[in-house]
């Protein structure tokens, strides 16, 4: 499955998928082309990307909740995030 198809199926952007591949979080089959790598994603790769997406969304929601409830100091969070 090509990256555009995977993006449509998972709701992730192609850029996010490429970042996850570059970070080694998902390992599609790679074909070298003249301009750039071409990825062929298996069904298991798609499931891995869906799990990664859910994890990232969960962490974002958790962080927002902790900020809203005053558990995390917003200034300290922003300072650390911008490092």
Buried (B, 14 or more C-beta within 10 A) or exposed (E): BEBEEBBEEBEBEBEBBBEBBEEEBBBBEEEEEEEEEEBEBEEEBBEBBBEBBEEEEEEEEEBEEEBEEEEBEEEEEEEEEEE
